[in-house]
Amino acid sequence: QVQLVESGGGLVQAGGSLRLSCTASGRTFSSYPMGWFRQAPGKERELVATISWSGASTYYADSVKGRFTISRDNAKNTVYLQMNSLKPEDTAVYYCAAGRSSGGFTPQRLYQYDYWGQGTQVTVSS
């Protein structure tokens, strides 16, 4: 059984920064792509960023490109999301997810992920 535990959420003013972490256990972490998603109240869960198993490839939603950075440390079984220049519209519950299939790609659809963390709240005040 794969477990994903997120941390690092909180309340921050607009323009501020936060770094989210997600630590995985129960599977060979380094073989699978990882993703960060978010869900705001009344909205569907949406992709934020993904990273391939090696970290060589990344993908970002247009809304966060240039402000957020996804990275991973396979030795620590951890994926990170550095969020800079935060905006009130970034307010959401953020989830990390593990890719369903191993490989060097960056999956962008929810169904391509089979394990999810419990989520961490990020609130950006104006």
DOPAVEX-75449 format. One record per residue (C-alpha): residue number from 0; residue in three letters; z, x, y. Coordinates in pm, whole numbers, plus 50000, padded with zeros to 5 digits. Each point is the difference from the previous one (the first is absolute). Layout:
// DOPAVEX-75449
@seq: NUM	type: ALA	Z: Z	X: X	Y: Y;
...
//
This chain:
// DOPAVEX-75449
@seq: 0	type: GLN	Z: 50000	X: 50000	Y: 50000;
@seq: 1	type: VAL	Z: 49896	X: 50138	Y: 50338;
@seq: 2	type: GLN	Z: 50246	X: 49972	Y: 50287;
@seq: 3	type: LEU	Z: 49910	X: 50052	Y: 50365;
@seq: 4	type: VAL	Z: 50275	X: 50026	Y: 50260;
@seq: 5	type: GLU	Z: 49912	X: 49996	Y: 50370;
@seq: 6	type: SER	Z: 50218	X: 50120	Y: 50285;
@seq: 7	type: GLY	Z: 49970	X: 50085	Y: 50367;
@seq: 8	type: GLY	Z: 49939	X: 49665	Y: 50161;
@seq: 9	type: GLY	Z: 50188	X: 49879	Y: 50305;
@seq: 10	type: LEU	Z: 49984	X: 49886	Y: 50360;
@seq: 11	type: VAL	Z: 49809	X: 50211	Y: 50251;
@seq: 12	type: GLN	Z: 49864	X: 49951	Y: 50349;
@seq: 13	type: ALA	Z: 49628	X: 49984	Y: 50065;
@seq: 14	type: GLY	Z: 49855	X: 50348	Y: 50017;
@seq: 15	type: GLY	Z: 50259	X: 50137	Y: 49762;
@seq: 16	type: SER	Z: 49968	X: 50145	Y: 49651;
@seq: 17	type: LEU	Z: 50131	X: 49939	Y: 49651;
@seq: 18	type: ARG	Z: 49940	X: 50168	Y: 49665;
@seq: 19	type: LEU	Z: 50005	X: 49792	Y: 49686;
@seq: 20	type: SER	Z: 50061	X: 50153	Y: 49658;
@seq: 21	type: CYS	Z: 49934	X: 49863	Y: 49655;
@seq: 22	type: THR	Z: 50136	X: 50172	Y: 49690;
@seq: 23	type: ALA	Z: 49857	X: 49916	Y: 49660;
@seq: 24	type: SER	Z: 50137	X: 50028	Y: 49649;
@seq: 25	type: GLY	Z: 49887	X: 49897	Y: 49653;
@seq: 26	type: ARG	Z: 49641	X: 50125	Y: 50000;
@seq: 27	type: THR	Z: 49808	X: 50319	Y: 50063;
@seq: 28	type: PHE	Z: 49999	X: 49955	Y: 50376;
@seq: 29	type: SER	Z: 49751	X: 50278	Y: 50069;
@seq: 30	type: SER	Z: 49720	X: 49835	Y: 49800;
@seq: 31	type: TYR	Z: 49975	X: 49680	Y: 50203;
@seq: 32	type: PRO	Z: 49894	X: 49903	Y: 50348;
@seq: 33	type: MET	Z: 50264	X: 49843	Y: 50223;
@seq: 34	type: GLY	Z: 49979	X: 49752	Y: 50283;
@seq: 35	type: TRP	Z: 50199	X: 49851	Y: 50284;
@seq: 36	type: PHE	Z: 49959	X: 49634	Y: 50084;
@seq: 37	type: ARG	Z: 50173	X: 49773	Y: 50250;
@seq: 38	type: GLN	Z: 50067	X: 49631	Y: 50039;
@seq: 39	type: ALA	Z: 50097	X: 49827	Y: 50322;
@seq: 40	type: PRO	Z: 50156	X: 49651	Y: 50003;
@seq: 41	type: GLY	Z: 49738	X: 49735	Y: 49933;
@seq: 42	type: LYS	Z: 49732	X: 50255	Y: 49923;
@seq: 43	type: GLU	Z: 49844	X: 50140	Y: 49687;
@seq: 44	type: ARG	Z: 50093	X: 50339	Y: 49864;
@seq: 45	type: GLU	Z: 49759	X: 50258	Y: 50137;
@seq: 46	type: LEU	Z: 49907	X: 50357	Y: 49926;
@seq: 47	type: VAL	Z: 50134	X: 50267	Y: 50234;
@seq: 48	type: ALA	Z: 49902	X: 50326	Y: 49830;
@seq: 49	type: THR	Z: 49924	X: 50150	Y: 49660;
@seq: 50	type: ILE	Z: 50000	X: 50350	Y: 49858;
@seq: 51	type: SER	Z: 49839	X: 50148	Y: 49690;
@seq: 52	type: TRP	Z: 50201	X: 50164	Y: 49724;
@seq: 53	type: SER	Z: 49959	X: 50349	Y: 50146;
@seq: 54	type: GLY	Z: 50028	X: 49899	Y: 50364;
@seq: 55	type: ALA	Z: 49649	X: 50127	Y: 50068;
@seq: 56	type: SER	Z: 49867	X: 49655	Y: 50090;
@seq: 57	type: THR	Z: 50154	X: 49742	Y: 50229;
@seq: 58	type: TYR	Z: 49897	X: 49666	Y: 50144;
@seq: 59	type: TYR	Z: 50143	X: 49812	Y: 50298;
@seq: 60	type: ALA	Z: 49966	X: 49650	Y: 50133;
@seq: 61	type: ASP	Z: 49827	X: 49999	Y: 50338;
@seq: 62	type: SER	Z: 50313	X: 49860	Y: 50163;
@seq: 63	type: VAL	Z: 50205	X: 50312	Y: 49919;
@seq: 64	type: LYS	Z: 49735	X: 50272	Y: 50001;
@seq: 65	type: GLY	Z: 50105	X: 50289	Y: 50223;
@seq: 66	type: ARG	Z: 50363	X: 49884	Y: 50015;
@seq: 67	type: PHE	Z: 50116	X: 49999	Y: 49636;
@seq: 68	type: THR	Z: 49980	X: 50279	Y: 49743;
@seq: 69	type: ILE	Z: 50045	X: 49961	Y: 49625;
@seq: 70	type: SER	Z: 50100	X: 50299	Y: 49791;
@seq: 71	type: ARG	Z: 50158	X: 50076	Y: 49666;
@seq: 72	type: ASP	Z: 50213	X: 50263	Y: 49831;
@seq: 73	type: ASN	Z: 49931	X: 49984	Y: 49628;
@seq: 74	type: ALA	Z: 50282	X: 50243	Y: 49924;
@seq: 75	type: LYS	Z: 50241	X: 49743	Y: 50147;
@seq: 76	type: ASN	Z: 49819	X: 49690	Y: 49870;
@seq: 77	type: THR	Z: 49995	X: 49876	Y: 50358;
@seq: 78	type: VAL	Z: 49741	X: 49853	Y: 50234;
@seq: 79	type: TYR	Z: 50053	X: 49983	Y: 50375;
@seq: 80	type: LEU	Z: 49870	X: 49798	Y: 50291;
@seq: 81	type: GLN	Z: 50047	X: 50163	Y: 50339;
@seq: 82	type: MET	Z: 49961	X: 49734	Y: 50268;
@seq: 83	type: ASN	Z: 49954	X: 50108	Y: 50361;
@seq: 84	type: SER	Z: 49925	X: 49807	Y: 50320;
@seq: 85	type: LEU	Z: 50139	X: 49686	Y: 49843;
@seq: 86	type: LYS	Z: 49902	X: 49663	Y: 50144;
@seq: 87	type: PRO	Z: 50172	X: 49661	Y: 49974;
@seq: 88	type: GLU	Z: 49713	X: 49884	Y: 49779;
@seq: 89	type: ASP	Z: 50103	X: 50261	Y: 49743;
@seq: 90	type: THR	Z: 50312	X: 49793	Y: 49932;
@seq: 91	type: ALA	Z: 49999	X: 49905	Y: 49631;
@seq: 92	type: VAL	Z: 50152	X: 50067	Y: 49662;
@seq: 93	type: TYR	Z: 49840	X: 50316	Y: 49865;
@seq: 94	type: TYR	Z: 49941	X: 50044	Y: 49628;
@seq: 95	type: CYS	Z: 49891	X: 50299	Y: 49800;
@seq: 96	type: ALA	Z: 49792	X: 49948	Y: 49690;
@seq: 97	type: ALA	Z: 49877	X: 50204	Y: 49705;
@seq: 98	type: GLY	Z: 49637	X: 49989	Y: 49899;
@seq: 99	type: ARG	Z: 49909	X: 49825	Y: 49677;
@seq: 100	type: SER	Z: 49763	X: 50274	Y: 49885;
@seq: 101	type: SER	Z: 50030	X: 50375	Y: 50020;
@seq: 102	type: GLY	Z: 49733	X: 50195	Y: 50183;
@seq: 103	type: GLY	Z: 49898	X: 50163	Y: 50324;
@seq: 104	type: PHE	Z: 49913	X: 49690	Y: 50197;
@seq: 105	type: THR	Z: 50169	X: 49789	Y: 50268;
@seq: 106	type: PRO	Z: 50021	X: 49637	Y: 49888;
@seq: 107	type: GLN	Z: 49995	X: 49746	Y: 50279;
@seq: 108	type: ARG	Z: 50061	X: 49665	Y: 49825;
@seq: 109	type: LEU	Z: 50333	X: 49849	Y: 49902;
@seq: 110	type: TYR	Z: 49888	X: 49942	Y: 49640;
@seq: 111	type: GLN	Z: 49939	X: 50373	Y: 49961;
@seq: 112	type: TYR	Z: 50377	X: 50058	Y: 50016;
@seq: 113	type: ASP	Z: 50237	X: 49903	Y: 49722;
@seq: 114	type: TYR	Z: 50344	X: 50109	Y: 50117;
@seq: 115	type: TRP	Z: 50165	X: 49917	Y: 50331;
@seq: 116	type: GLY	Z: 50315	X: 50099	Y: 50180;
@seq: 117	type: GLN	Z: 50250	X: 49752	Y: 50138;
@seq: 118	type: GLY	Z: 49882	X: 50051	Y: 50358;
@seq: 119	type: THR	Z: 50161	X: 50138	Y: 50313;
@seq: 120	type: GLN	Z: 50011	X: 49821	Y: 50335;
@seq: 121	type: VAL	Z: 49842	X: 50161	Y: 50305;
@seq: 122	type: THR	Z: 50066	X: 49830	Y: 50332;
@seq: 123	type: VAL	Z: 49839	X: 50123	Y: 50322;
@seq: 124	type: SER	Z: 50142	X: 49861	Y: 50322;
@seq: 125	type: SER	Z: 49797	X: 49975	Y: 50319;
//
